[in-house]
């Protein structure tokens, strides 16, 4: 009787230790070896344990969504995407490792998710941002700021810095033109890829679409970099040569040091 009890306890302990061996790496290995049924069962256990970081949990749900999609389970695929958005609502799948068809489904789920769960957390910050702009709106001038937001470089031109201004404007216009082209090209090639039925041509159509997609994203980033650089340069580093003249500038604070003293004055334009 004692031997039987010890044997039962031994197998129970062995089973318990085996169950605890379920890790993200073991689940990923099952996924890479196409053992999808086992992978789904162990991933359920892993999710239930709640011991994964957000990044690993997102990657786990991405693997599950791919398995569900291949099994034809559209709703389970969408459920996995909703789980990802619950963790990180601004998540964007990597197009280099995710099928365009899965990305299309993800975008549909994300649209509905954001529609049902609007993000209201940024409303409290908007007033502070507006007040900060008002505090700095006179240096540089308001007109320069508005022009520069519309097209980088116009603010520098407004403040009589034509060389830097025209370089920023030309770079922005050129980048924006290329961006528009590749955005239209990527959209066109995506439709061609999604409608392609010839198995021999699917990979080539995808490669064409993927190339345009990456180029479009690259020019989005470069335009954003040019825009941001121009705003920082205007606000913190651009000096208006007219400020050294006696002519008034709206709300300009003038601090000078004539002789051994300090003179503080306001110049207001009417």
Backbone bond lengths (Angstrom), bond angles and torsions (degrees), N, CA, C in turn:
res aa  C-N    CA-C-N  psi(-1)  N-CA   C-N-CA  omega(-1)  CA-C   N-CA-C  phi
1 X - - - 1.468 - - 1.531 111.16 -
2 X 1.351 114.99 -41.35 1.464 119.57 179.77 1.516 110.25 -66.81
3 X 1.358 116.82 -40.58 1.457 120.66 178.86 1.525 111.35 -62.74
4 X 1.336 115.25 -41.05 1.459 118.64 179.85 1.524 111.14 -64.30
5 X 1.353 115.89 -40.74 1.468 120.22 178.87 1.510 111.33 -63.43
6 X 1.355 116.40 -43.78 1.462 120.76 179.05 1.523 111.30 -63.38
7 X 1.357 115.43 -38.28 1.455 119.79 179.41 1.519 111.23 -64.45
8 X 1.346 115.53 -41.03 1.477 119.83 178.58 1.522 110.41 -64.51
9 X 1.340 116.31 -43.33 1.456 120.40 179.46 1.520 111.34 -63.93
10 X 1.351 116.15 -37.12 1.457 120.63 179.46 1.524 111.15 -63.63
11 X 1.352 115.84 -46.45 1.471 119.44 -179.99 1.526 111.55 -67.69
12 X 1.354 116.27 -33.98 1.467 119.17 178.14 1.525 110.57 -65.69
13 X 1.347 115.16 -43.32 1.472 119.41 178.64 1.514 110.85 -65.30
14 X 1.341 116.14 -39.44 1.464 120.52 178.87 1.514 111.19 -63.60
15 X 1.341 115.79 -43.38 1.473 120.31 179.91 1.516 110.48 -65.19
16 X 1.348 115.56 -40.20 1.462 119.52 -179.90 1.521 111.20 -64.03
17 X 1.348 116.40 -44.51 1.465 119.68 179.38 1.515 111.41 -65.51
18 X 1.333 117.46 -34.28 1.468 121.22 178.16 1.515 110.84 -66.72
19 X 1.358 115.30 -40.01 1.466 119.37 -179.32 1.521 110.93 -65.37
20 X 1.354 115.82 -32.90 1.445 119.05 -178.79 1.528 112.50 -75.38
21 X 1.326 116.62 -8.78 1.455 120.37 -178.53 1.534 112.66 -80.38
22 X 1.324 116.74 -2.14 1.459 119.84 178.61 1.522 108.74 -70.15
23 X 1.311 116.58 115.42 1.468 121.86 -179.85 1.519 109.53 -128.95
24 X 1.324 115.00 170.20 1.463 119.51 177.60 1.524 110.85 -61.47
25 X 1.334 116.08 -41.24 1.469 119.67 -179.55 1.519 112.15 -63.22
26 X 1.353 116.42 -39.67 1.468 118.87 -179.91 1.530 111.00 -67.91
27 X 1.342 116.32 -37.03 1.468 120.25 177.87 1.526 110.08 -67.46
28 X 1.326 116.36 -42.15 1.463 120.11 179.75 1.527 110.93 -64.40
29 X 1.325 116.58 -36.05 1.460 120.13 179.02 1.525 110.55 -65.67
30 X 1.339 117.04 -40.48 1.464 120.44 176.20 1.530 110.68 -62.09
31 X 1.324 115.81 -39.45 1.474 120.77 179.48 1.530 110.59 -64.71
32 X 1.325 116.25 -43.66 1.468 119.98 -179.06 1.524 112.31 -69.53
33 X 1.340 116.56 -24.00 1.466 121.28 178.16 1.529 112.30 -93.74
34 X 1.364 116.49 9.93 1.466 123.26 176.04 1.539 112.82 63.63
35 X 1.325 117.07 24.95 1.465 120.96 175.30 1.531 107.44 -93.09
36 X 1.308 114.19 72.28 1.459 120.09 -168.01 1.527 113.41 -69.67
37 X 1.338 118.17 -38.13 1.461 119.85 -179.35 1.527 110.64 -62.50
38 X 1.338 116.05 -47.02 1.460 119.63 178.56 1.523 110.47 -65.05
39 X 1.327 116.14 -38.21 1.455 120.40 -179.04 1.529 111.32 -61.99
40 X 1.331 116.57 -42.36 1.468 119.92 179.89 1.523 111.28 -66.18
41 X 1.330 117.34 -40.42 1.464 120.33 -179.82 1.523 110.77 -64.91
42 X 1.343 116.53 -46.13 1.459 119.29 -178.33 1.526 111.66 -70.97
43 X 1.335 116.93 -32.53 1.464 118.63 177.94 1.518 111.13 -68.50
44 X 1.349 116.88 -32.12 1.472 119.86 174.26 1.527 110.10 -60.77
45 X 1.345 116.02 -44.36 1.464 120.23 178.48 1.525 110.90 -63.36
46 X 1.324 115.59 -41.09 1.461 120.34 -177.90 1.527 111.31 -66.22
47 X 1.328 116.35 -40.89 1.469 120.16 177.33 1.517 110.41 -65.78
48 X 1.338 116.05 -38.76 1.460 120.37 179.09 1.516 112.96 -63.73
49 X 1.320 117.42 -31.87 1.460 120.92 179.22 1.524 111.72 -68.74
50 X 1.342 117.23 -29.48 1.462 121.38 177.25 1.519 114.33 64.45
51 X 1.330 117.20 31.80 1.465 120.56 -176.19 1.523 112.81 -105.46
52 X 1.344 118.00 6.16 1.462 120.81 -176.15 1.524 111.14 -92.26
53 X 1.323 115.32 150.09 1.466 119.94 171.82 1.523 109.30 -72.04
54 X 1.328 116.10 165.45 1.470 119.88 -179.04 1.528 111.79 -59.44
55 X 1.333 116.67 -41.12 1.467 120.06 -177.58 1.530 111.34 -64.45
56 X 1.330 116.71 -44.25 1.468 119.70 179.31 1.517 111.26 -68.85
57 X 1.325 116.54 -35.85 1.461 119.90 179.23 1.522 110.59 -66.27
58 X 1.328 117.05 -38.83 1.468 120.79 176.58 1.519 110.41 -63.73
59 X 1.330 116.75 -44.19 1.462 120.40 179.22 1.533 110.85 -63.27
60 X 1.340 116.52 -37.07 1.464 120.39 178.23 1.525 110.86 -64.44
61 X 1.326 116.87 -43.65 1.471 120.32 178.94 1.532 111.14 -66.92
62 X 1.326 117.51 -32.35 1.467 119.94 175.88 1.520 111.15 -64.38
63 X 1.341 116.80 -41.93 1.467 120.33 176.90 1.524 110.48 -62.97
64 X 1.324 116.08 -43.46 1.469 120.04 179.91 1.531 111.20 -63.90
65 X 1.338 116.84 -39.67 1.463 119.47 -179.96 1.528 110.96 -63.25
66 X 1.323 116.57 -37.92 1.457 120.63 178.79 1.527 111.10 -66.06
67 X 1.337 116.01 -40.50 1.472 120.07 177.99 1.527 110.23 -65.26
68 X 1.326 116.54 -45.87 1.467 120.20 179.53 1.532 111.07 -61.36
69 X 1.340 115.90 -39.69 1.461 120.10 -179.51 1.531 110.57 -64.34
70 X 1.331 116.52 -43.20 1.462 120.12 179.29 1.527 111.95 -66.79
71 X 1.339 115.98 -28.13 1.467 119.85 177.56 1.531 112.62 -83.95
72 X 1.335 116.39 -1.59 1.463 120.32 179.05 1.510 113.91 80.72
73 X 1.346 117.93 16.54 1.471 121.57 -178.81 1.534 108.87 -94.71
74 X 1.308 115.96 85.89 1.466 121.02 -175.32 1.523 112.03 -63.47
75 X 1.342 117.74 -42.88 1.455 120.52 -176.99 1.526 111.44 -67.26
76 X 1.334 116.74 -40.72 1.464 119.81 178.26 1.531 110.68 -65.82
77 X 1.334 116.44 -34.85 1.466 120.18 175.16 1.521 110.51 -61.01
78 X 1.321 115.74 -45.67 1.463 120.86 179.85 1.531 111.31 -66.41
79 X 1.332 116.32 -36.11 1.465 119.81 177.95 1.531 110.93 -62.81
80 X 1.336 115.98 -39.48 1.467 119.64 178.02 1.521 110.88 -63.81
81 X 1.333 116.68 -40.50 1.462 120.27 178.55 1.535 110.88 -65.63
82 X 1.330 117.24 -38.18 1.462 120.03 177.48 1.520 110.84 -64.03
83 X 1.346 116.45 -37.71 1.469 119.93 177.33 1.525 110.55 -62.10
84 X 1.330 116.87 -38.72 1.466 120.70 178.08 1.523 110.39 -64.90
85 X 1.330 117.15 -44.97 1.462 120.76 -178.73 1.521 112.25 -67.78
86 X 1.330 116.54 -28.76 1.462 119.72 175.26 1.525 110.32 -65.29
87 X 1.325 115.39 -35.67 1.469 120.00 178.63 1.522 110.45 -76.04
88 X 1.354 116.09 -46.42 1.468 120.78 -176.55 1.522 108.51 -143.77
89 X 1.338 117.13 98.86 1.465 121.65 -171.56 1.521 113.15 -68.78
90 X 1.328 117.84 -19.96 1.469 120.63 179.41 1.525 112.54 -98.68
91 X 1.332 117.09 17.62 1.469 120.68 -177.32 1.528 110.69 -66.62
92 X 1.344 116.01 140.77 1.461 122.85 177.07 1.524 108.01 -127.68
93 X 1.331 119.34 122.28 1.473 120.82 179.86 1.526 111.69 -63.98
94 X 1.316 116.02 148.59 1.460 121.96 177.48 1.533 108.86 -78.40
95 X 1.330 118.24 114.48 1.471 120.05 -176.93 1.530 113.81 -67.09
96 X 1.332 117.04 -15.81 1.465 119.42 -179.96 1.522 112.27 -76.87
97 X 1.339 117.33 -19.83 1.468 120.19 -178.96 1.526 112.35 -122.47
98 X 1.333 116.68 -3.86 1.465 120.84 -177.32 1.523 109.86 -116.67
99 X 1.319 116.34 133.46 1.459 121.46 -179.91 1.528 110.82 -61.06
100 X 1.337 118.02 139.05 1.468 120.38 177.26 1.531 112.88 -56.28
101 X 1.330 116.95 -32.50 1.464 119.47 179.12 1.527 110.51 -68.20
102 X 1.342 116.15 -38.56 1.461 119.19 176.01 1.530 110.80 -67.47
103 X 1.335 116.42 -37.50 1.462 119.88 177.78 1.529 110.43 -63.71
104 X 1.327 116.27 -37.92 1.473 119.90 178.47 1.528 110.41 -63.24
105 X 1.351 117.07 -43.02 1.468 120.66 177.57 1.522 110.08 -64.43
106 X 1.357 116.02 -42.61 1.464 120.33 179.79 1.532 110.59 -59.07
107 X 1.329 116.45 -43.22 1.464 119.60 -179.17 1.528 111.47 -64.15
108 X 1.330 117.15 -35.87 1.464 120.30 176.05 1.526 110.30 -64.07
109 X 1.340 116.00 -45.60 1.457 120.45 -179.67 1.528 110.28 -63.89
110 X 1.337 116.14 -40.74 1.463 120.29 -178.94 1.525 111.17 -64.97
111 X 1.323 116.45 -39.87 1.463 120.33 178.73 1.526 110.65 -60.28
112 X 1.339 116.19 -47.51 1.461 120.51 179.97 1.526 111.01 -67.68
113 X 1.336 116.54 -37.86 1.465 120.65 -178.54 1.527 111.04 -63.56
114 X 1.335 115.84 -46.73 1.466 119.72 -179.19 1.528 110.48 -68.10
115 X 1.333 115.96 -34.23 1.464 119.92 177.79 1.519 111.07 -63.73
116 X 1.337 116.46 -39.33 1.466 121.05 -179.96 1.525 111.94 -81.27
117 X 1.341 116.27 -24.89 1.463 120.33 -176.40 1.525 110.13 -127.96
118 X 1.332 117.70 71.33 1.470 119.62 -178.19 1.517 110.90 -63.39
119 X 1.327 114.79 142.99 1.461 120.93 -179.33 1.523 108.85 -89.25
120 X 1.344 116.55 113.74 1.460 121.13 -178.24 1.522 112.03 -108.26
121 X 1.322 117.18 6.90 1.462 120.47 -172.81 1.515 112.84 -71.78
122 X 1.352 118.06 -22.27 1.454 120.05 -175.40 1.521 113.54 -87.81
123 X 1.337 118.85 -5.69 1.455 120.59 -177.06 1.517 112.19 -65.33
124 X 1.345 117.29 -33.64 1.460 120.19 -178.13 1.518 111.69 -68.34
125 X 1.329 118.04 -25.34 1.454 121.42 -176.57 1.525 112.70 -85.84
126 X 1.347 117.74 -20.36 1.457 119.85 -172.46 1.520 112.06 -64.64
127 X 1.331 117.86 -37.84 1.461 120.47 -179.43 1.515 110.88 -64.87
128 X 1.344 115.56 -43.22 1.465 119.36 179.63 1.516 111.12 -61.83
129 X 1.322 116.20 -38.38 1.455 119.44 179.75 1.526 110.85 -65.98
130 X 1.337 116.89 -40.73 1.456 120.34 179.21 1.521 111.03 -64.70
131 X 1.356 116.32 -41.00 1.451 119.64 179.75 1.528 110.69 -64.39
132 X 1.337 116.60 -37.01 1.459 119.85 179.92 1.527 110.47 -65.84
133 X 1.336 117.50 -38.24 1.463 120.99 177.87 1.530 110.03 -66.21
134 X 1.343 116.42 -40.34 1.454 119.68 179.30 1.521 111.06 -63.55
135 X 1.324 116.10 -35.46 1.462 119.68 -179.62 1.523 111.58 -64.49
136 X 1.367 116.45 -33.09 1.455 120.69 -176.04 1.531 112.98 -106.01
137 X 1.357 116.63 7.67 1.455 117.67 -167.56 1.532 113.72 -69.44
138 X 1.349 118.36 -19.87 1.458 118.92 -177.69 1.523 112.67 -85.55
139 X 1.339 118.65 -21.44 1.463 121.98 178.20 1.513 108.19 -134.03
140 X 1.319 120.93 100.81 1.461 125.71 0.68 1.533 112.41 -72.98
141 X 1.316 116.44 173.19 1.451 121.12 -177.01 1.527 111.36 -64.19
142 X 1.329 115.31 152.27 1.459 121.12 -177.98 1.520 111.95 -58.53
143 X 1.325 116.29 -41.82 1.463 119.69 179.81 1.514 112.19 -60.63
144 X 1.340 116.18 -38.53 1.468 120.12 179.20 1.522 110.91 -66.10
145 X 1.320 116.89 -41.38 1.467 120.69 179.02 1.522 111.31 -61.82
146 X 1.330 116.28 -47.21 1.468 119.81 -178.24 1.525 111.40 -63.45
147 X 1.318 116.16 -43.46 1.469 119.44 178.96 1.524 111.19 -62.87
148 X 1.326 116.27 -40.82 1.455 120.11 -176.81 1.525 112.14 -69.96
149 X 1.335 116.78 -29.29 1.463 119.91 176.46 1.527 110.78 -70.04
150 X 1.333 115.87 -34.96 1.462 119.96 178.96 1.520 110.21 -71.15
151 X 1.333 117.09 -47.53 1.465 121.29 178.27 1.521 108.80 -144.99
152 X 1.347 117.45 116.22 1.461 120.17 179.02 1.527 111.41 -54.10
153 X 1.335 115.26 134.60 1.459 121.00 180.00 1.513 113.09 107.63
154 X 1.333 117.78 -28.82 1.463 119.70 -179.67 1.519 111.59 -66.02
155 X 1.340 116.62 -31.09 1.466 119.64 177.90 1.516 112.04 -66.73
156 X 1.340 116.67 -40.66 1.460 119.84 177.87 1.532 110.46 -66.05
157 X 1.338 116.86 -39.57 1.466 120.16 176.74 1.525 110.37 -62.54
158 X 1.325 116.69 -40.82 1.462 121.86 177.91 1.533 110.75 -59.13
159 X 1.327 116.32 -35.68 1.466 121.24 -179.52 1.528 112.17 -94.25
160 X 1.337 115.92 24.09 1.469 122.02 174.16 1.532 113.04 59.87
161 X 1.339 114.76 41.67 1.459 120.63 170.60 1.529 107.66 -121.86
162 X 1.366 116.77 71.05 1.464 120.38 -168.96 1.522 114.38 -66.85
163 X 1.331 118.68 -34.93 1.463 119.68 -176.05 1.524 109.98 -63.97
164 X 1.332 115.36 -53.84 1.463 119.41 179.38 1.527 110.93 -63.79
165 X 1.340 116.49 -38.39 1.453 120.16 -178.63 1.512 113.00 -64.42
166 X 1.344 116.77 -47.37 1.468 119.76 -178.66 1.525 111.44 -68.14
167 X 1.331 117.86 -33.05 1.474 119.64 176.51 1.521 110.04 -64.07
168 X 1.346 117.31 -46.53 1.464 120.66 178.75 1.526 112.00 -63.71
169 X 1.327 116.39 -42.04 1.468 119.80 -179.29 1.523 111.55 -65.89
170 X 1.335 116.86 -44.27 1.463 120.18 -179.75 1.524 110.83 -63.67
171 X 1.346 116.08 -43.38 1.466 119.43 179.01 1.522 110.84 -63.23
172 X 1.340 117.31 -39.19 1.465 121.11 -179.87 1.525 111.70 -66.00
173 X 1.334 116.26 -45.91 1.468 120.24 -178.26 1.522 110.44 -64.71
174 X 1.333 116.89 -43.94 1.464 120.49 179.00 1.523 110.95 -62.37
175 X 1.331 116.37 -46.38 1.470 120.80 -179.72 1.522 110.69 -63.00
176 X 1.334 116.08 -41.93 1.459 120.21 -178.26 1.522 111.24 -65.88
177 X 1.335 116.59 -38.74 1.462 119.61 178.67 1.522 111.64 -63.59
178 X 1.350 116.22 -44.25 1.464 119.97 178.75 1.528 110.41 -65.52
179 X 1.328 116.16 -38.67 1.462 121.09 178.78 1.524 111.66 -60.19
180 X 1.325 116.58 -45.54 1.469 120.94 179.49 1.528 110.01 -62.22
181 X 1.332 116.47 -41.11 1.466 120.05 179.95 1.521 111.12 -61.53
182 X 1.335 117.17 -49.88 1.462 119.71 -176.37 1.528 112.03 -72.14
183 X 1.336 117.32 -26.53 1.460 119.37 175.10 1.535 110.14 -65.22
184 X 1.337 115.50 -45.19 1.463 119.52 177.96 1.525 110.96 -67.40
185 X 1.335 116.14 -38.74 1.460 120.57 -179.28 1.527 110.97 -66.35
186 X 1.346 116.95 -41.75 1.469 120.48 179.32 1.522 110.97 -64.86
187 X 1.333 116.61 -40.27 1.461 120.33 179.32 1.529 110.87 -64.57
188 X 1.336 115.62 -41.30 1.464 120.71 179.28 1.530 110.90 -64.76
189 X 1.325 116.43 -46.03 1.470 119.93 -177.89 1.521 112.09 -71.80
190 X 1.322 117.28 -26.11 1.459 119.39 174.76 1.530 110.78 -65.92
191 X 1.319 115.65 -43.27 1.467 119.59 178.53 1.531 111.14 -64.18
192 X 1.333 115.99 -38.97 1.470 119.66 178.27 1.528 110.34 -63.73
193 X 1.341 115.56 -42.88 1.471 120.23 -179.91 1.531 111.51 -64.40
194 X 1.321 116.37 -45.14 1.457 120.08 -176.99 1.532 111.97 -67.35
195 X 1.321 116.22 -26.69 1.464 119.94 -178.72 1.534 112.90 -94.11
196 X 1.327 117.36 -3.71 1.461 120.86 -178.66 1.537 110.22 -73.46
197 X 1.319 116.63 130.98 1.470 121.66 -179.60 1.522 112.85 -113.16
198 X 1.314 117.02 -14.52 1.459 120.96 179.11 1.534 109.07 -77.52
199 X 1.344 116.30 116.27 1.460 120.92 -176.62 1.527 112.10 -59.67
200 X 1.314 117.59 -30.76 1.456 120.84 -178.41 1.532 112.47 -73.40
201 X 1.329 116.28 -18.91 1.462 119.81 -176.64 1.526 113.43 -106.52
202 X 1.336 117.70 -10.06 1.462 120.76 -175.19 1.525 111.64 -60.40
203 X 1.342 116.56 -46.59 1.463 119.69 -178.29 1.524 111.72 -63.15
204 X 1.341 116.51 -41.14 1.472 119.85 179.65 1.525 110.84 -65.11
205 X 1.347 116.73 -41.41 1.459 119.53 179.04 1.525 110.62 -65.00
206 X 1.341 114.95 -37.58 1.466 117.99 178.31 1.526 111.09 -65.95
207 X 1.338 117.10 -43.02 1.461 120.80 179.36 1.522 111.23 -60.74
208 X 1.338 117.04 -40.55 1.466 120.77 177.68 1.525 110.61 -62.40
209 X 1.347 115.09 -45.83 1.469 119.34 179.57 1.529 110.88 -64.24
210 X 1.328 116.43 -43.94 1.462 120.84 -176.69 1.525 111.19 -63.03
211 X 1.324 116.67 -37.23 1.469 120.63 179.30 1.530 110.34 -64.10
212 X 1.334 116.55 -47.26 1.464 119.91 179.07 1.526 111.21 -65.18
213 X 1.333 115.83 -37.00 1.458 121.07 179.99 1.535 110.80 -62.07
214 X 1.346 116.36 -44.18 1.459 120.35 179.72 1.530 111.75 -68.06
215 X 1.332 116.29 -39.85 1.459 119.31 178.32 1.520 111.08 -64.28
216 X 1.332 116.18 -40.74 1.463 119.36 177.17 1.530 110.81 -58.87
217 X 1.330 116.92 -46.13 1.461 121.03 179.92 1.526 111.61 -64.29
218 X 1.336 116.20 -36.86 1.458 120.00 178.65 1.524 111.36 -62.12
219 X 1.336 116.60 -43.21 1.459 119.32 -178.61 1.528 112.00 -75.80
220 X 1.325 117.82 -23.50 1.471 120.08 170.97 1.524 109.37 -63.84
221 X 1.334 115.70 -44.85 1.461 120.46 -178.63 1.531 111.02 -66.42
222 X 1.346 116.84 -43.14 1.462 118.62 -178.79 1.528 111.72 -67.14
223 X 1.352 117.24 -36.78 1.463 118.80 177.41 1.528 110.43 -65.63
224 X 1.338 116.13 -41.36 1.463 119.87 178.24 1.529 110.75 -62.27
225 X 1.336 116.75 -38.20 1.462 120.39 179.54 1.530 110.99 -66.02
226 X 1.343 116.20 -42.80 1.469 119.90 178.41 1.524 110.32 -63.33
227 X 1.328 116.34 -44.09 1.469 121.43 -178.78 1.521 110.26 -61.63
228 X 1.346 116.00 -46.99 1.463 120.10 -178.16 1.526 111.36 -65.19
229 X 1.333 116.42 -43.20 1.470 119.83 178.38 1.525 110.69 -58.82
230 X 1.330 116.44 -43.06 1.460 120.37 -177.29 1.524 111.36 -64.57
231 X 1.348 117.12 -39.80 1.466 119.72 179.69 1.528 111.15 -66.67
232 X 1.345 116.24 -44.26 1.469 119.97 179.85 1.529 110.62 -63.17
233 X 1.325 115.13 -43.36 1.465 119.12 -179.87 1.524 110.91 -62.68
234 X 1.336 117.07 -41.00 1.458 120.38 -178.96 1.521 111.34 -66.20
235 X 1.330 116.77 -44.57 1.464 120.64 -173.64 1.527 112.24 -73.65
236 X 1.331 116.15 -40.75 1.462 118.82 -170.45 1.530 115.00 -106.17
237 X 1.330 117.91 -22.28 1.462 118.27 -170.76 1.528 114.39 -125.40
238 X 1.330 118.79 -9.50 1.462 119.91 -177.67 1.521 110.08 -87.15
239 X 1.310 115.90 129.93 1.458 121.50 176.47 1.524 108.63 -112.64
240 X 1.306 115.46 135.14 1.465 120.83 178.92 1.530 108.55 -89.51
241 X 1.323 118.03 116.65 1.477 119.45 179.04 1.513 113.13 -57.63
242 X 1.334 118.20 -24.46 1.458 120.88 -178.96 1.527 111.85 -69.82
243 X 1.347 116.27 -18.51 1.461 117.70 -178.01 1.522 111.97 -68.17
244 X 1.338 117.52 -19.69 1.462 120.58 178.40 1.519 112.34 -82.71
245 X 1.356 117.43 -8.52 1.461 122.00 179.99 1.523 110.17 -88.97
246 X 1.361 117.53 159.19 1.462 120.49 178.13 1.523 113.17 -67.99
247 X 1.358 118.90 -15.86 1.457 120.73 -175.61 1.518 109.80 -62.40
248 X 1.367 118.08 137.87 1.464 121.34 -173.32 1.521 112.01 -72.70
249 X 1.333 115.05 149.72 1.456 123.33 172.58 1.513 106.82 -126.76
250 X 1.319 117.91 136.28 1.460 122.77 -172.65 1.522 111.55 -56.12
251 X 1.338 115.61 120.16 1.449 120.35 172.24 1.508 114.58 68.20
252 X 1.324 119.52 19.10 1.460 121.46 -174.94 1.525 110.00 -80.67
253 X 1.316 115.48 129.25 1.454 121.15 175.32 1.517 108.47 -89.64
254 X 1.353 116.54 124.94 1.468 120.99 -176.47 1.518 108.84 -113.50
255 X 1.315 115.30 119.87 1.457 121.34 178.56 1.515 107.94 -119.81
256 X 1.332 117.32 113.45 1.466 121.73 -178.69 1.523 109.08 -127.39
257 X 1.322 114.92 167.61 1.466 119.96 -178.56 1.526 109.87 -130.82
258 X 1.349 117.84 77.10 1.469 120.19 178.93 1.527 110.29 -75.81
259 X 1.296 117.43 124.56 1.462 121.03 179.46 1.517 110.96 66.52
260 X 1.361 115.31 -127.86 1.465 120.61 -179.32 1.518 112.50 -100.20
261 X 1.325 116.87 0.65 1.459 119.12 -177.27 1.516 112.20 -107.89
262 X 1.324 115.26 -177.52 1.468 122.26 178.29 1.516 107.73 -125.89
263 X 1.323 116.64 130.90 1.457 121.79 -179.13 1.521 109.57 -115.47
264 X 1.327 116.71 127.70 1.468 123.21 179.11 1.502 108.54 -114.92
265 X 1.342 117.73 126.75 1.454 119.68 -178.14 1.515 110.25 -148.02
266 X 1.339 115.72 155.54 1.451 122.92 175.83 1.533 107.97 -111.32
267 X 1.327 115.24 138.94 1.465 120.21 175.24 1.514 108.34 -119.54
268 X 1.321 117.37 116.98 1.469 121.88 -173.95 1.517 109.00 -117.21
269 X 1.319 116.18 130.55 1.470 121.47 -177.68 1.520 109.72 -89.75
270 X 1.350 115.98 134.69 1.465 121.47 177.71 1.507 109.68 -114.44
